[in-house]
Amino acid sequence: MMTATENISIPNRAGLTDEAFITLYRRMWEIRFFDEKVDQLFAKGLIHGTTHLAVGQESTAAGSGAVLRKTDWITATHRGHGQTIAKGTNINEMMAELFGRTTGTNNGKGGSMHIADLDTGNLGANGIVGGGFPIATGAALTSKIKGDDKVALAYAGDGSTNEGSFHESLNLASIWALPVVFFIENNQYGMSGPFKTMMNVERLSERAKAYGIEGVTIEGNDVIEVINTTYDAVEKARRGEGPTLIEAMTYRWKGHSKSDAKKYRTKEEEEDWRKNHDPIKLAREKFVAAGIFTEDEAEEIRLAAKQAIEDAVTFAEESPMPAIETMFEDVYSD
């Protein structure tokens, strides 16, 4: 409940205050700096395996995460660092996880694509495309059976909507009116091809019609639109009125993974998205215009976020490597 000392300079259906928007803005920078730092560390051979970066998609993660309760569930994707940060996972522990250290979220055994954090409601990132759909649907079924008011939100990319797990999960969620939101980050490309060549629909949200649920397409780089739409879908699910399919249009600045040379798109296209559709720039302009903070204060927030990521790297580097005798721990449930 808003107190007399709290301000809401930008009307939004979630009732986020100016203070909440300041926190949101910092989180957007933390998400960007985290992935940019991971990019650098991978190139230096300090992080192993592979990574999938979401630079340019900060609004979808931060905006949707801002309207979820700590007790709500999410399933993140293989491109899930931002989604995990937005849900509240400790950044130091996330970085340590990528370094394979014992202080990581999963004792250094999950890595970039398999971070899970039950304390913040994160049921896990998933290296399987579309793998989070049935997990989130199952969590929503659990919530309905128990009669609590938890909502599950399944993040996924546009390519995952061609997987059987997507269609099966939407069908089950629909017929049982489960409290789940399917949040598709449409970043224009599935692996190395434009999404429009991989499906014969204008909007992915149209696929909701086949299951009798609501589908909506939004501007994913407009953080206020993301907040409003996600809030409506989450609260609808919490009231027992069933699922929603959200398609948030956005763009990944980096390649699909570290091995992607991005030969399937032009430099001009990339530059246009960076220059004219940067979600952090758009958010800053909105917040400064609304008087939430000044340009100087925005820079202070940016620098604080940057320092937080540098501190996370230091934490990870100073954390211990797992002992060889722990190799078979955490493999099976007790």
N, C-alpha and C positions, 0 to 999 in steps of 0.2 A: 504494500500500500504506500502511495506517495505521501511524503510528509510536506509540511509547509516550506521546508528549507530546500526541497528538491525541485529542480526545474526541468521542464520538457520543452526545449526550444524547437525541436522537430517533431511534429505530430506523427505518432506511429502506433499501430494497433497493439503492439506488445507493451506499450507504456514505458519504454526505455527512457531513462532520465539522461540529462547532460553528462552526469558522472559515468553512467553506463556507456555512453557513446565515446567518452574519452578512453575508457577501458577497451572498448571495441576497436578503436583506432590503433591503440598500441598493439592489440592482438593481431591485427592485420599486418602490421610491420613485423612482429615476431614471426608470423607464418612465413612472410617473404624472406626475411633474413635467415631463418632456419634452413629453408630449402636452398638458398643461394650459398650458404656456408657448407651444406652437405655436398653441393655441386663441387665446390673447391676441394673439400676433404677427399672426395672420391677420386678426383683427378690426381691428388697427391699420394694415393694408395693407402690412406689412413682409414677409409671405410671400404669394406669388401662386399662382394655380392653385386647387386645392382640397385639402382634407385629410380624412382619415378617422381618427378618434381611437379609441383602445382603452382609455380610462379606465374602470376597473372590471374589466378583464380581465387584470390583471397576473400572476396566478398561472399562467395557461395558458402565457404566454410564458416567464416566469422559471423556472417549475418544469420545463418540458420542455427549455429551453435548458441547464439546469444538468447534465443527464445526457449531453449530447452532447460529443463530442471536438471539438477545433478543426478537425480534418481531416474531420469529418462535414459533409455538405451540408445546406442548407436552401433551400427556396423560400418567400419571405414573401408576404404578401398586400398589397392596397391599404391595409389597416389594419395595416401591418407595422412601425411604429416599435419597438414593444416586442419583437417577434420578432427584429429586427435588433440591438437593444441587448443582448438576452439571449444572442445568439450571439457577442458580444464586439466589435462594431464601435465605433470611437472616437466618443464622443458629440459632441465638438467638430466632427469632420468631418461627422457627420450633420446637425448644426444648420447648418453652412456650406452643405451641399448644399441644404437647404430655402431658404436665403437666395440661392441661385444663385451662390455664390462659387467661386473657383478652388481653394480649399482643401477643397472638399467631397469626399465619397467618390467622386463621379463627375464631378468638376470643375464642379459646379454645373449639370449638364445633365440629371440624372435627376429631381431634385425628390422630393417626398414619396412618390410611388407607385412610384418606380423606383430605389430605392437598391440597389446591388449591392456586394459586398465579398468578392472571391475570397480574400483573405488570411484571412478568418474562415470561409470555406466558404459564404458567402451568395451563391447563384446569382441573386439578384435578387428584389425585390418586383415585383408585377405588377398593372397596372391592369386586366387582363382577368380577370373572375371565373372561377375554375377554371383559369387559365392556368398555375399552378405545378405542377399534377398531372403532365402529361406531361414537364415539365422534370426534376422530381425522379425520375420513373420512368426517364427516360433516363440520369440520373446514376447511379442504382442499377444499371442495365444495364452501364454503363461499369465500375463497381466490380466487378461479377460477372465480366465479361470479363477484367479485369486481374488478378483474384484477390486484390485487397487487401481490407481489412476495413472500408471506409468504408460508412456508412449515410446514406441521404438521408431527410430528413423534410420532408413537404409540408404547410405550414400552409394552411388554407382556412376559409371561413365556411360556415354551414349552407346558404345559398342555392346555393353552388357544387356541392352534391351532386346538383343537378338538371341539371347541364351534361353534355354528352356526353363532355367531357374527363375527368370524374370516372370514369364507367363504363368508358371505354376504358382508362384508366390502371390501374384496379383489376383489370380482366380480364387485361391484359398482365402486370402485376406478379404476379398469382396463378399464371398458367400457367408463368411462368418462375421463380417463387420468388425474386423480386428483393428485395434488402435495402433496403426502403423502408417508411416509416411514414406513414400518412395521418392527419394531426392536424386534426380539425374543431373549431373554436371555435364552438359553438352559442350565440350570444348572444341567442337567442329571436326575432330578427327578421331577415328577408331584405329589405333595403332598407326598405320601409314596411309590411310585413305580417308577422304571426306565422308562424313556420315551419310550424306545425301545419296551416295552411290551404293550404300549398303542396306537401304530400306526404302520402301515405296510409300512413305508418308511425308507430308510437309513438316509436321511437328511430331516429336516423339510423344507428346502429351495426348495426341489423338488415340494412342493405343489404350488409353484408359477406358474409352468407350466400349471396347470389346468385353470389358469386365464389369460394366455398370457402375464405375466409380468416377469421381471427379478428376479431370486432368487439366493442368494449366501450364502455360509457357510464360516465363518471365525473363526480364533483363537481369542476368546473373551478376553483372558487374555494377549494378545499382544496389548498394547495401540496404537501403531503406525498402526497396521493393522486395528484396530477399527476406528481410525481417517480417514485413507485413504478410506476405504470402505464406511463409513457413509458420508464422504464429497462427494464422487462420486454420491451416491444415492440422497443426498439432492440437489446438484446442478442440477442433471438430472431432479428431480421433479420441481425445480425452473424454469428450461427452458421450462416447459410444456410437458415433455416427459414421464410423468406418474410415477406410483409407483414402488417401489422395496421392496422385502422381504429379510431382512437380518437375518440370524441365527448366533448368536454369541455363540460359545461353551465356557462355563464357569462352575463354581461350587460354590455352597453355602456351607460354612463351618458349619453353624448352621443348626438347624432343620427347617422344613417347617414353623413352628410357635413355640411359647413358649411351647406348649403342646406336641411337637414332641420329642419322645425319640430316634429317628433315628435308630430303630432296624432293618431297612431294608438295611443297608449298614455297611461295616466293618470299624473298626478302622484303618486298614492298608490302605484302600482306602482314608480315610480322611487325614491320615498323608502324603500320597504321594502327594495329591493336595496341602496341606499346604507347604510341603517342596520343591516341584519341580515346582509348577505352581502358586505360589503366584504372583498376578499381580503387586503389589507394588514393590516387590523385583525385578521382571523382568524389571519394568520401571526404577528403580534406577540404575540397572546395565547398561541399555542402555544409560541413561543420563550421568552417570559418565564416561563411555567409550567415549562418544561423547564430553566430556569436558564442558558440560552445567553447572555442579556443581561438587564439590568434595564430598568425603564421609563425611567429617566434615560438609560441608554445607547441605548435605542431612539430616544429623541428626538435624541440626538447624531448617530445614523446618518441620521435623517430630514433634519436640518439640513445635514449634509454632502452628501447627495444633492441637496438643493435648491440649495446653493451650486454644485455641479458643473454644474447646468443653467444657472444664471446666468452662470457662467464660459464655458459653451459659446456663449451668446448674444453675449457680449463678443467671443469669438474670431471668431464669424461676422461680426459687424458690422465688425470691424477687418480682415477679409480682403478681398482685392481682387476686383473684378468682372472677368469674363473680357473680353478685348479682342475687338473686332468681327471681327478677322481670324482668330479661332479658331472662328468659327461652324461651319465644316464639318469641324473636327477631331473625332475620336471618333465619327463617324457610321458609318464602315465599318471593318471589320477589315482590318489590313494583310495 
